[in-house]
Amino acid sequence: MDWAMAELIRHPEVMRKAQLEVRRVLNGRAKINEVDFKDLPYLNMLIKETLRLRTPAPILVPRYSTETVELGGYTIPAGSRIVINAWAIMREQNGWEDAERFLPERFENNQVEFVGTNYQYIPFGGGRRICPGISFSMSTMENVLANLLYHFDWKLPGGQNPKELEMKEVSGLSLTRKSDLFLIATPHN
């Protein structure tokens, strides 16, 4: 959520587009319902893009090769420990055009999903060891983010320039922001 709000503050045009979508779908209702999320494709795209650019688990759970294989010109001996760098995969220029740019529209008409054989997009891992909490995580992000965008307008304190917001990453078990994010929420009428 922290990364999503930071990216939205840095890209006010994306925030405005997402707010307009959520506010149009809710049409004055006080509460969002689970069925509303199917009508919020832009919200889904911005969550996917946040997870691509700011993947929660930059290094996936290690795997072990059960047999010797050739992969990309390299020999991987049986019993080798294999570490997958999801952060690098999802910023790979060959898989993503303008990979360092926050661009939710890249997921418009894009069939890349969390599960399946799209190994260029693995914010929740992949294969047999994919995160079992994908559905919970996604529904939580959709619900919280939709409510934050619906009920409030957001800005940085003290007239800070959104383009100058600190976006340094600290890698550990999860990818976090180096500095805390402070925002001012103004209730939306």
N, C-alpha and C positions, 0 to 999 in steps of 0.2 A: 504494500500500500504506500509506503514511504517513497519508493522509487516512482510509482505511478503518479503520485501527487507532485513530486519534483519535476518529472517530465512534463506534466500538464502546466505547471507554473512557468516552465521554460518555453513552452509552446502554447501561448494563449489562444491561438487559432484552433488548435486541437481541443483545448478545454472548452472553448465556446461551441464548437461543433458537437461535442459530446453532451454538453449541457442542453443545447437545443434539442437534440435527439431524445434525451431522457425526459425533458419537460414536455415535449410534444406527446410522447407515449403516455405519460402519466396524466396529462391534460387536467391538472388541477387537483387530482386525487392526493391525499396526504400520505398514502402508503403504496410502496411498490409491491407487486405480486410476482411470484416465481414465473408465471406465464408471460409476464411482460418482457423477460430477457430475450425471447425469440424475436422481439421487435426492436432490439437494441444492437444491431450489427456493428455500429461504429464503436460502441462501448466494448464489445468483444474484441474488435480489431486492436483497440488501444491497449487492452489487457495483454493480448498476444504479443504485441510489439514490446511492451514493457518487459514481459517475461523473456523475450528474445534478447533484448539489449542488456537487461539487468537480471540475468538468470539467477534464481534463488540459490541453486546448488551449482557453483562453477565447476567443481570436480565431482564426477559421478562415482558411485560405489565401484571399487575395482572389480574387474573380472579376471578369470584365469582361463588360459587356452587349454582345452582338453586334448588337443593334438597339434602337431606342427602344421602351420599354414603359411602360404605366401599371400601377402597383402600389400598392394601398391609397390611391389618391387622389394619388399622386406620379408625376411623369414622370421616368423614368430614361433619359437620352439614350444613344444608341449610343456605345460606347467608354468608358462610365463604369466606374470602379473601384468594386467593391462589397465592403465589408468586413462579415463576418457575426460578430456577437457571440454566440457559443454560450452563454457564461456567462449573459447576460441572457435569452436565449430559454428556457433550462432553469430559470429562476427566475421566469418570467412567470406572474403570478397567473391569467390567463385560460386558460393551458394546464395549470396544476398547482394543485390545491387546497392551501392552506397551504404554498406553494412554498418558504418558507425553513426549513421543518421537515424534519429527517432522519426519513424514514418509509418503510422498505423495503416495508411492506405495500401501498404505493400501486401496486406492480407485480404484486400478486396479481390474477389474472384480468384483467390489463391486456395488451392486444395490442401495445403500443408496443415497438418493437425498434430496434436500431441501424441497420438497413438498411431500405429501403422508402421509404414516403412519410410517415413519422412525423417531420416536421421540427420538432416540439416537443422531440424527444429526439435530440440530435446530438453526443454526446461524442466521436465519431470523425469528425465532419464528415458530408458527405452527397453524394449524386449521384456524378458521375464522379470526383470528387476525394476520395472517402471514404478513410480510412486503410487501406492494404493490410495492416496488422498487427493488425486486429481479432481474428482467431482466435488468434494468438500471444499477444496481450495478455490476452485473456479467459482462455485456458487457464492462463497464468502466474498471473494474479490468483486464479483459482479454486484452483489447486494450492497456492500459497504460503499463501493465507488459510486454506484448509481445514486445512493442516498446522499452522499457528500456533494455530488454534482447537482442534484435536484434541489436540495434545500439551501445551498449556500453558494455565494460567489467568493472567490479566493484571491488573495494577493499577498505579496511579501511585505513585511513590516518596514517602516522607515523609508518608503519609496525606493527600495532596492530595485535594481534593474534585473528582471528575470533572466536575461541572457548571461548575467554574471554569477548566477547561482552556482555554488560549489557542487561539483558532481563527482568528486573523487571517490573511488571504491575502496573498500577494505575487505579483503577476501579472508574467509575463515570457513567455518562449517557452512555458512551462508554468505551471500554477497550483501554487504551493508554499506550505507553511506558513511564517509569519514566524519562528516559534521552533521549535527542534528538539523532537521528541517522545521523552521518556525513559519507558520502562515497565519494570516488574519482571515477569519471567516465572517462574512456578512450575510445574515439571513436573506434569502430570496423571497420576494413577495409572492 
